[in-house]
Amino acid sequence: MEPFTLDVFISKRFVSASLTHRVTSKQVAVAGTNSKDIKAVLKSRSDIPACLAVGRILAERAREADVYTATYTPRERDKFEGKIRAVVQSLVDNGIDIKVYLD
């Protein structure tokens, strides 16, 4: 088991993702389209380019915190496709190894 987990939340209005330490429940890196630095440069805060931007920024912040691997397990109602896949793929493309566990 990896010590860090990825949590992705996507609504109709925004996208957010965080990396959390499994034991201490401390968030080590957080990114979302509601933050001032991201929402100023995006046309929409909930489309695929926004998901890619969140993944890129989360990867940068994770590397600053010395986190290079994490796990992701989708919630029961979430499917691993579309926007969620875009966030995870963006993290992988930017140097964070994500292990996806599908039930």
The first five atom37 places (N, CA, C, CB, O) and aatype in JSON, in Angstrom:
{
  "aatype": [12, 6, 14, 13, 16, 10, 3, 19, 13, 9, 15, 11, 1, 13, 19, 15, 0, 15, 10, 16, 8, 1, 19, 16, 15, 11, 5, 19, 0, 19, 0, 7, 16, 2, 15, 11, 3, 9, 11, 0, 19, 10, 11, 15, 1, 15, 3, 9, 14, 0, 4, 10, 0, 19, 7, 1, 9, 10, 0, 6, 1, 0, 1, 6, 0, 3, 19, 18, 16, 0, 16, 18, 16, 14, 1, 6, 1, 3, 11, 13, 6, 7, 11, 9, 1, 0, 19, 19, 5, 15, 10, 19, 3, 2, 7, 9, 3, 9, 11, 19, 18, 10, 3],
  "atom_mask": [
    [1, 1, 1, 1, 1],
    [1, 1, 1, 1, 1],
    [1, 1, 1, 1, 1],
    [1, 1, 1, 1, 1],
    [1, 1, 1, 1, 1],
    [1, 1, 1, 1, 1],
    [1, 1, 1, 1, 1],
    [1, 1, 1, 1, 1],
    [1, 1, 1, 1, 1],
    [1, 1, 1, 1, 1],
    [1, 1, 1, 1, 1],
    [1, 1, 1, 1, 1],
    [1, 1, 1, 1, 1],
    [1, 1, 1, 1, 1],
    [1, 1, 1, 1, 1],
    [1, 1, 1, 1, 1],
    [1, 1, 1, 1, 1],
    [1, 1, 1, 1, 1],
    [1, 1, 1, 1, 1],
    [1, 1, 1, 1, 1],
    [1, 1, 1, 1, 1],
    [1, 1, 1, 1, 1],
    [1, 1, 1, 1, 1],
    [1, 1, 1, 1, 1],
    [1, 1, 1, 1, 1],
    [1, 1, 1, 1, 1],
    [1, 1, 1, 1, 1],
    [1, 1, 1, 1, 1],
    [1, 1, 1, 1, 1],
    [1, 1, 1, 1, 1],
    [1, 1, 1, 1, 1],
    [1, 1, 1, 0, 1],
    [1, 1, 1, 1, 1],
    [1, 1, 1, 1, 1],
    [1, 1, 1, 1, 1],
    [1, 1, 1, 1, 1],
    [1, 1, 1, 1, 1],
    [1, 1, 1, 1, 1],
    [1, 1, 1, 1, 1],
    [1, 1, 1, 1, 1],
    [1, 1, 1, 1, 1],
    [1, 1, 1, 1, 1],
    [1, 1, 1, 1, 1],
    [1, 1, 1, 1, 1],
    [1, 1, 1, 1, 1],
    [1, 1, 1, 1, 1],
    [1, 1, 1, 1, 1],
    [1, 1, 1, 1, 1],
    [1, 1, 1, 1, 1],
    [1, 1, 1, 1, 1],
    [1, 1, 1, 1, 1],
    [1, 1, 1, 1, 1],
    [1, 1, 1, 1, 1],
    [1, 1, 1, 1, 1],
    [1, 1, 1, 0, 1],
    [1, 1, 1, 1, 1],
    [1, 1, 1, 1, 1],
    [1, 1, 1, 1, 1],
    [1, 1, 1, 1, 1],
    [1, 1, 1, 1, 1],
    [1, 1, 1, 1, 1],
    [1, 1, 1, 1, 1],
    [1, 1, 1, 1, 1],
    [1, 1, 1, 1, 1],
    [1, 1, 1, 1, 1],
    [1, 1, 1, 1, 1],
    [1, 1, 1, 1, 1],
    [1, 1, 1, 1, 1],
    [1, 1, 1, 1, 1],
    [1, 1, 1, 1, 1],
    [1, 1, 1, 1, 1],
    [1, 1, 1, 1, 1],
    [1, 1, 1, 1, 1],
    [1, 1, 1, 1, 1],
    [1, 1, 1, 1, 1],
    [1, 1, 1, 1, 1],
    [1, 1, 1, 1, 1],
    [1, 1, 1, 1, 1],
    [1, 1, 1, 1, 1],
    [1, 1, 1, 1, 1],
    [1, 1, 1, 1, 1],
    [1, 1, 1, 0, 1],
    [1, 1, 1, 1, 1],
    [1, 1, 1, 1, 1],
    [1, 1, 1, 1, 1],
    [1, 1, 1, 1, 1],
    [1, 1, 1, 1, 1],
    [1, 1, 1, 1, 1],
    [1, 1, 1, 1, 1],
    [1, 1, 1, 1, 1],
    [1, 1, 1, 1, 1],
    [1, 1, 1, 1, 1],
    [1, 1, 1, 1, 1],
    [1, 1, 1, 1, 1],
    [1, 1, 1, 0, 1],
    [1, 1, 1, 1, 1],
    [1, 1, 1, 1, 1],
    [1, 1, 1, 1, 1],
    [1, 1, 1, 1, 1],
    [1, 1, 1, 1, 1],
    [1, 1, 1, 1, 1],
    [1, 1, 1, 1, 1],
    [1, 1, 1, 1, 1]
  ],
  "atom_positions": [
    [[0.83, -1.19, 0.0], [0.0, 0.0, 0.0], [0.87, 1.25, 0.0], [-0.94, 0.0, 1.21], [1.84, 1.36, 0.75]],
    [[0.5, 2.16, -0.84], [1.19, 3.44, -0.89], [0.69, 4.32, 0.26], [0.95, 4.14, -2.26], [-0.47, 4.21, 0.66]],
    [[1.55, 5.19, 0.8], [1.11, 6.01, 1.93], [0.22, 7.19, 1.55], [2.31, 6.52, 2.66], [-0.38, 7.81, 2.43]],
    [[0.11, 7.52, 0.26], [-0.68, 8.67, -0.15], [-1.83, 8.26, -1.05], [0.2, 9.7, -0.86], [-1.7, 7.36, -1.88]],
    [[-2.97, 8.94, -0.89], [-4.13, 8.66, -1.72], [-4.54, 9.93, -2.46], [-5.3, 8.13, -0.86], [-4.38, 11.05, -1.96]],
    [[-5.07, 9.74, -3.64], [-5.56, 10.84, -4.46], [-7.07, 10.91, -4.3], [-5.17, 10.65, -5.96], [-7.76, 9.89, -4.37]],
    [[-7.59, 12.11, -4.08], [-9.02, 12.32, -4.01], [-9.39, 13.38, -5.04], [-9.47, 12.75, -2.57], [-8.83, 14.47, -5.03]],
    [[-10.33, 13.05, -5.92], [-10.76, 13.97, -6.98], [-12.24, 14.25, -6.8], [-10.47, 13.38, -8.4], [-13.04, 13.33, -6.65]],
    [[-12.59, 15.53, -6.82], [-13.99, 15.92, -6.72], [-14.32, 16.81, -7.91], [-14.29, 16.66, -5.38], [-13.66, 17.81, -8.16]],
    [[-15.35, 16.42, -8.66], [-15.77, 17.17, -9.83], [-17.25, 17.49, -9.71], [-15.47, 16.39, -11.14], [-18.07, 16.59, -9.56]],
    [[-17.57, 18.77, -9.77], [-18.97, 19.18, -9.76], [-19.26, 19.9, -11.07], [-19.29, 20.09, -8.53], [-18.41, 19.99, -11.95]],
    [[-20.46, 20.42, -11.19], [-20.82, 21.16, -12.4], [-20.12, 22.5, -12.46], [-22.32, 21.36, -12.46], [-20.04, 23.1, -13.54]],
    [[-19.61, 23.0, -11.33], [-19.02, 24.33, -11.28], [-17.51, 24.36, -11.12], [-19.64, 25.1, -10.18], [-16.87, 25.33, -11.52]],
    [[-16.91, 23.32, -10.52], [-15.47, 23.35, -10.3], [-14.88, 21.94, -10.19], [-15.15, 24.13, -9.04], [-15.61, 20.95, -10.11]],
    [[-13.55, 21.88, -10.2], [-12.8, 20.64, -10.07], [-11.78, 20.83, -8.97], [-12.11, 20.24, -11.42], [-11.12, 21.87, -8.92]],
    [[-11.62, 19.86, -8.09], [-10.57, 19.93, -7.08], [-9.99, 18.54, -6.88], [-11.13, 20.5, -5.74], [-10.66, 17.53, -7.08]],
    [[-8.73, 18.51, -6.49], [-8.03, 17.26, -6.24], [-7.03, 17.47, -5.12], [-7.33, 16.73, -7.52], [-6.5, 18.57, -4.95]],
    [[-6.78, 16.42, -4.36], [-5.82, 16.53, -3.27], [-5.1, 15.19, -3.07], [-6.52, 16.96, -1.96], [-5.62, 14.13, -3.41]],
    [[-3.91, 15.28, -2.52], [-3.15, 14.11, -2.11], [-3.1, 14.12, -0.6], [-1.7, 14.11, -2.74], [-2.68, 15.1, 0.02]],
    [[-3.54, 13.01, 0.0], [-3.67, 12.91, 1.45], [-2.84, 11.76, 1.96], [-5.14, 12.73, 1.85], [-2.8, 10.69, 1.36]],
    [[-2.15, 11.99, 3.1], [-1.4, 10.91, 3.74], [-2.38, 9.96, 4.39], [-0.39, 11.47, 4.79], [-3.27, 10.39, 5.13]],
    [[-2.23, 8.69, 4.11], [-3.2, 7.69, 4.54], [-3.27, 7.55, 6.06], [-2.87, 6.35, 3.93], [-4.36, 7.34, 6.6]],
    [[-2.15, 7.65, 6.76], [-2.12, 7.41, 8.21], [-2.52, 8.66, 8.99], [-0.73, 6.95, 8.64], [-3.35, 8.58, 9.9]],
    [[-1.94, 9.8, 8.64], [-2.18, 11.02, 9.42], [-3.37, 11.83, 8.91], [-0.95, 11.88, 9.41], [-3.79, 12.77, 9.58]],
    [[-3.9, 11.48, 7.75], [-5.0, 12.21, 7.11], [-4.66, 13.67, 6.83], [-6.25, 12.14, 7.98], [-5.55, 14.51, 6.75]],
    [[-3.39, 13.96, 6.68], [-2.95, 15.33, 6.38], [-2.86, 15.5, 4.86], [-1.56, 15.63, 7.04], [-2.29, 14.66, 4.17]],
    [[-3.44, 16.58, 4.36], [-3.35, 16.87, 2.93], [-1.99, 17.49, 2.64], [-4.51, 17.81, 2.47], [-1.64, 18.52, 3.21]],
    [[-1.23, 16.86, 1.76], [0.11, 17.35, 1.45], [0.13, 18.22, 0.21], [1.05, 16.18, 1.27], [1.04, 19.03, 0.04]],
    [[-0.87, 18.07, -0.67], [-0.95, 18.9, -1.88], [-2.42, 19.02, -2.28], [-0.09, 18.29, -3.06], [-3.16, 18.03, -2.29]],
    [[-2.82, 20.25, -2.62], [-4.2, 20.51, -3.0], [-4.2, 21.43, -4.21], [-5.0, 21.15, -1.81], [-3.38, 22.35, -4.31]],
    [[-5.12, 21.18, -5.14], [-5.3, 22.07, -6.29], [-6.77, 22.06, -6.68], [-4.39, 21.64, -7.51], [-7.44, 21.02, -6.6]],
    [[-7.27, 23.21, -7.08], [-8.66, 23.29, -7.49], [-8.88, 24.5, -8.38], [0.0, 0.0, 0.0], [-8.09, 25.45, -8.37]],
    [[-9.95, 24.46, -9.14], [-10.21, 25.57, -10.06], [-10.87, 26.75, -9.37], [-11.09, 25.09, -11.19], [-11.11, 27.77, -10.02]],
    [[-11.16, 26.65, -8.08], [-11.7, 27.79, -7.34], [-10.61, 28.72, -6.81], [-12.55, 27.3, -6.2], [-10.92, 29.83, -6.36]],
    [[-9.36, 28.3, -6.84], [-8.29, 29.16, -6.34], [-8.02, 30.3, -7.32], [-7.0, 28.33, -6.1], [-8.2, 30.14, -8.53]],
    [[-7.6, 31.41, -6.79], [-7.46, 32.63, -7.6], [-6.46, 32.47, -8.75], [-7.02, 33.78, -6.72], [-6.72, 32.93, -9.86]],
    [[-5.33, 31.81, -8.49], [-4.3, 31.7, -9.51], [-4.73, 30.84, -10.7], [-3.04, 31.14, -8.91], [-4.24, 31.04, -11.81]],
    [[-5.62, 29.88, -10.49], [-6.04, 29.0, -11.57], [-7.26, 29.56, -12.31], [-6.36, 27.61, -11.03], [-7.28, 29.56, -13.54]],
    [[-8.26, 30.03, -11.57], [-9.5, 30.43, -12.24], [-9.34, 31.67, -13.1], [-10.57, 30.66, -11.22], [-10.19, 31.93, -13.96]],
    [[-8.29, 32.43, -12.89], [-8.07, 33.63, -13.71], [-7.65, 33.27, -15.13], [-7.02, 34.53, -13.07], [-7.9, 34.06, -16.05]],
    [[-7.03, 32.13, -15.34], [-6.51, 31.77, -16.67], [-7.39, 30.76, -17.41], [-5.12, 31.22, -16.53], [-7.09, 30.42, -18.56]],
    [[-8.45, 30.28, -16.78], [-9.3, 29.27, -17.42], [-10.57, 29.9, -17.98], [-9.66, 28.17, -16.43], [-11.12, 30.83, -17.4]],
    [[-11.02, 29.38, -19.11], [-12.3, 29.82, -19.68], [-13.45, 29.22, -18.89], [-12.4, 29.41, -21.17], [-14.41, 29.92, -18.56]],
    [[-13.35, 27.93, -18.58], [-14.37, 27.24, -17.81], [-13.67, 26.54, -16.65], [-15.17, 26.22, -18.68], [-12.53, 26.09, -16.78]],
    [[-14.35, 26.46, -15.52], [-13.75, 25.83, -14.35], [-14.12, 24.37, -14.19], [-14.14, 26.57, -13.11], [-13.78, 23.75, -13.18]],
    [[-14.81, 23.79, -15.17], [-15.22, 22.39, -15.01], [-15.11, 21.56, -16.28], [-16.63, 22.35, -14.52], [-15.75, 20.51, -16.38]],
    [[-14.32, 22.0, -17.26], [-14.17, 21.21, -18.49], [-12.86, 20.43, -18.47], [-14.22, 22.13, -19.72], [-12.12, 20.47, -17.49]],
    [[-12.58, 19.73, -19.55], [-11.38, 18.89, -19.63], [-10.09, 19.7, -19.49], [-11.37, 18.13, -20.95], [-9.21, 19.27, -18.74]],
    [[-9.93, 20.85, -20.16], [-8.7, 21.63, -19.94], [-8.52, 22.07, -18.48], [-8.71, 22.86, -20.83], [-7.39, 22.17, -18.0]],
    [[-9.61, 22.32, -17.78], [-9.52, 22.65, -16.35], [-9.02, 21.45, -15.56], [-10.88, 23.13, -15.81], [-8.23, 21.61, -14.63]],
    [[-9.48, 20.25, -15.91], [-9.02, 19.04, -15.24], [-7.54, 18.81, -15.48], [-9.83, 17.83, -15.73], [-6.81, 18.41, -14.57]],
    [[-7.09, 19.06, -16.7], [-5.67, 18.9, -17.02], [-4.83, 19.91, -16.25], [-5.43, 19.07, -18.53], [-3.73, 19.59, -15.79]],
    [[-5.33, 21.14, -16.1], [-4.61, 22.17, -15.34], [-4.52, 21.8, -13.87], [-5.3, 23.53, -15.51], [-3.48, 21.99, -13.24]],
    [[-5.59, 21.28, -13.31], [-5.59, 20.86, -11.9], [-4.57, 19.74, -11.7], [-7.01, 20.4, -11.45], [-3.83, 19.75, -10.72]],
    [[-4.54, 18.78, -12.6], [-3.57, 17.69, -12.5], [-2.13, 18.17, -12.59], [0.0, 0.0, 0.0], [-1.27, 17.7, -11.85]],
    [[-1.87, 19.11, -13.5], [-0.52, 19.65, -13.65], [-0.07, 20.4, -12.4], [-0.45, 20.58, -14.87], [1.05, 20.21, -11.93]],
    [[-0.93, 21.24, -11.86], [-0.58, 22.03, -10.67], [-0.46, 21.13, -9.45], [-1.64, 23.13, -10.42], [0.43, 21.34, -8.62]],
    [[-1.34, 20.13, -9.33], [-1.23, 19.2, -8.2], [0.08, 18.42, -8.27], [-2.43, 18.24, -8.19], [0.7, 18.16, -7.24]],
    [[0.5, 18.04, -9.46], [1.77, 17.32, -9.62], [2.95, 18.19, -9.2], [1.95, 16.87, -11.08], [3.87, 17.71, -8.54]],
    [[2.92, 19.48, -9.57], [3.99, 20.39, -9.15], [4.05, 20.51, -7.63], [3.79, 21.79, -9.78], [5.12, 20.45, -7.04]],
    [[2.89, 20.67, -7.01], [2.84, 20.81, -5.55], [3.22, 19.51, -4.85], [1.44, 21.25, -5.11], [3.81, 19.54, -3.77]],
    [[2.88, 18.38, -5.44], [3.25, 17.09, -4.86], [4.75, 16.88, -4.91], [2.53, 15.94, -5.58], [5.35, 16.39, -3.95]],
    [[5.38, 17.25, -6.02], [6.84, 17.12, -6.12], [7.54, 18.02, -5.11], [7.32, 17.44, -7.54], [8.57, 17.65, -4.56]],
    [[6.99, 19.22, -4.86], [7.55, 20.1, -3.84], [7.48, 19.46, -2.46], [6.82, 21.45, -3.84], [8.34, 19.7, -1.62]],
    [[6.44, 18.65, -2.22], [6.27, 17.98, -0.93], [6.93, 16.6, -0.91], [4.79, 17.84, -0.61], [6.72, 15.83, 0.02]],
    [[7.73, 16.27, -1.94], [8.42, 14.99, -2.07], [7.47, 13.8, -2.12], [9.39, 14.81, -0.93], [7.74, 12.76, -1.51]],
    [[6.37, 13.95, -2.83], [5.42, 12.86, -3.04], [5.49, 12.49, -4.52], [3.96, 13.25, -2.61], [5.23, 13.33, -5.39]],
    [[5.84, 11.24, -4.8], [5.99, 10.81, -6.19], [5.11, 9.62, -6.55], [7.42, 10.46, -6.45], [5.02, 9.26, -7.72]],
    [[4.45, 9.01, -5.56], [3.55, 7.91, -5.82], [2.29, 8.07, -4.97], [4.23, 6.55, -5.53], [2.34, 8.6, -3.87]],
    [[1.17, 7.6, -5.51], [-0.1, 7.64, -4.78], [-1.02, 6.59, -5.36], [-0.75, 9.06, -4.85], [-0.75, 6.02, -6.42]],
    [[-2.11, 6.35, -4.67], [-3.13, 5.43, -5.15], [-4.43, 6.19, -5.35], [-3.33, 4.26, -4.16], [-4.69, 7.21, -4.71]],
    [[-5.25, 5.68, -6.26], [-6.57, 6.26, -6.49], [-7.59, 5.15, -6.6], [-6.58, 7.14, -7.77], [-7.44, 4.23, -7.41]],
    [[-8.63, 5.23, -5.79], [-9.76, 4.32, -5.86], [-11.0, 5.16, -6.07], [-9.87, 3.43, -4.57], [-11.34, 5.97, -5.21]],
    [[-11.69, 5.0, -7.19], [-12.89, 5.81, -7.44], [-13.98, 5.51, -6.42], [-13.41, 5.57, -8.85], [-14.09, 4.39, -5.91]],
    [[-14.79, 6.52, -6.14], [-15.95, 6.31, -5.29], [-16.93, 5.38, -6.02], [-16.63, 7.68, -4.91], [-16.79, 5.14, -7.22]],
    [[-17.91, 4.88, -5.3], [-18.85, 3.93, -5.9], [-19.61, 4.54, -7.06], [-19.83, 3.44, -4.85], [-19.86, 3.86, -8.05]],
    [[-19.98, 5.8, -6.96], [-20.79, 6.43, -8.01], [-19.95, 6.97, -9.16], [-21.61, 7.55, -7.43], [-20.5, 7.32, -10.2]],
    [[-18.63, 7.05, -9.0], [-17.75, 7.6, -10.02], [-17.28, 6.51, -10.97], [-16.55, 8.29, -9.38], [-17.0, 5.38, -10.58]],
    [[-17.2, 6.89, -12.23], [-16.63, 6.01, -13.24], [-15.28, 6.57, -13.62], [-17.56, 5.87, -14.49], [-15.1, 7.79, -13.68]],
    [[-14.32, 5.69, -13.89], [-12.97, 6.14, -14.24], [-12.92, 6.45, -15.72], [-11.91, 5.06, -13.86], [-12.37, 5.69, -16.51]],
    [[-13.49, 7.59, -16.09], [-13.49, 8.03, -17.48], [-13.7, 9.53, -17.51], [-14.59, 7.3, -18.3], [-14.06, 10.14, -16.5]],
    [[-13.48, 10.12, -18.66], [-13.74, 11.54, -18.85], [-12.86, 12.44, -18.01], [0.0, 0.0, 0.0], [-11.64, 12.41, -18.12]],
    [[-13.49, 13.25, -17.18], [-12.78, 14.27, -16.42], [-11.88, 13.68, -15.34], [-13.77, 15.21, -15.78], [-10.77, 14.17, -15.12]],
    [[-12.34, 12.62, -14.69], [-11.51, 11.99, -13.65], [-10.27, 11.38, -14.29], [-12.32, 10.91, -12.88], [-9.17, 11.51, -13.76]],
    [[-10.45, 10.72, -15.42], [-9.31, 10.14, -16.13], [-8.34, 11.24, -16.58], [-9.78, 9.32, -17.34], [-7.13, 11.04, -16.58]],
    [[-8.87, 12.41, -16.96], [-8.01, 13.53, -17.38], [-7.14, 14.02, -16.24], [-8.86, 14.68, -17.93], [-5.96, 14.31, -16.44]],
    [[-7.7, 14.12, -15.03], [-6.91, 14.56, -13.87], [-5.82, 13.54, -13.57], [-7.81, 14.75, -12.63], [-4.66, 13.92, -13.38]],
    [[-6.16, 12.27, -13.54], [-5.18, 11.23, -13.22], [-4.11, 11.15, -14.31], [-5.87, 9.85, -13.07], [-2.92, 11.02, -14.0]],
    [[-4.51, 11.24, -15.57], [-3.54, 11.17, -16.67], [-2.61, 12.37, -16.64], [-4.26, 11.1, -18.02], [-1.42, 12.24, -16.95]],
    [[-3.12, 13.53, -16.28], [-2.28, 14.72, -16.18], [-1.24, 14.56, -15.07], [-3.13, 15.96, -15.93], [-0.1, 14.99, -15.21]],
    [[-1.64, 13.94, -13.96], [-0.68, 13.68, -12.88], [0.41, 12.73, -13.35], [-1.41, 13.1, -11.65], [1.59, 12.94, -13.07]],
    [[0.02, 11.68, -14.06], [1.0, 10.7, -14.56], [1.93, 11.35, -15.57], [0.28, 9.5, -15.2], [3.14, 11.11, -15.54]],
    [[1.39, 12.17, -16.45], [2.21, 12.85, -17.46], [3.2, 13.82, -16.84], [1.32, 13.58, -18.44], [4.23, 14.13, -17.44]],
    [[2.89, 14.32, -15.65], [3.77, 15.28, -14.98], [4.62, 14.66, -13.89], [2.94, 16.39, -14.39], [5.13, 15.38, -13.02]],
    [[4.79, 13.33, -13.9], [5.79, 12.7, -13.06], [5.31, 12.08, -11.76], [0.0, 0.0, 0.0], [6.14, 11.69, -10.95]],
    [[4.02, 11.98, -11.54], [3.5, 11.34, -10.33], [2.95, 9.97, -10.72], [2.4, 12.22, -9.64], [2.1, 9.87, -11.61]],
    [[3.44, 8.93, -10.07], [3.01, 7.56, -10.36], [1.72, 7.29, -9.6], [4.13, 6.52, -9.98], [1.71, 7.27, -8.37]],
    [[0.63, 7.08, -10.32], [-0.68, 6.82, -9.72], [-1.08, 5.38, -10.01], [-1.76, 7.82, -10.27], [-1.12, 4.95, -11.17]],
    [[-1.37, 4.64, -8.95], [-1.87, 3.28, -9.1], [-3.38, 3.33, -8.91], [-1.2, 2.3, -8.07], [-3.87, 3.73, -7.86]],
    [[-4.12, 2.93, -9.93], [-5.57, 2.99, -9.92], [-6.11, 1.61, -9.56], [-6.13, 3.47, -11.28], [-5.76, 0.62, -10.19]],
    [[-6.97, 1.57, -8.54], [-7.6, 0.33, -8.12], [-9.08, 0.38, -8.45], [-7.39, 0.07, -6.62], [-9.83, 1.11, -7.81]],
    [[-9.49, -0.39, -9.45], [-10.88, -0.46, -9.86], [-11.49, -1.74, -9.28], [-11.02, -0.43, -11.41], [-10.87, -2.8, -9.34]],
    [[-12.69, -1.64, -8.74], [-13.35, -2.83, -8.17], [-14.1, -3.58, -9.21], [-14.29, -2.45, -7.06], [-14.71, -4.61, -8.91]]
  ]
}
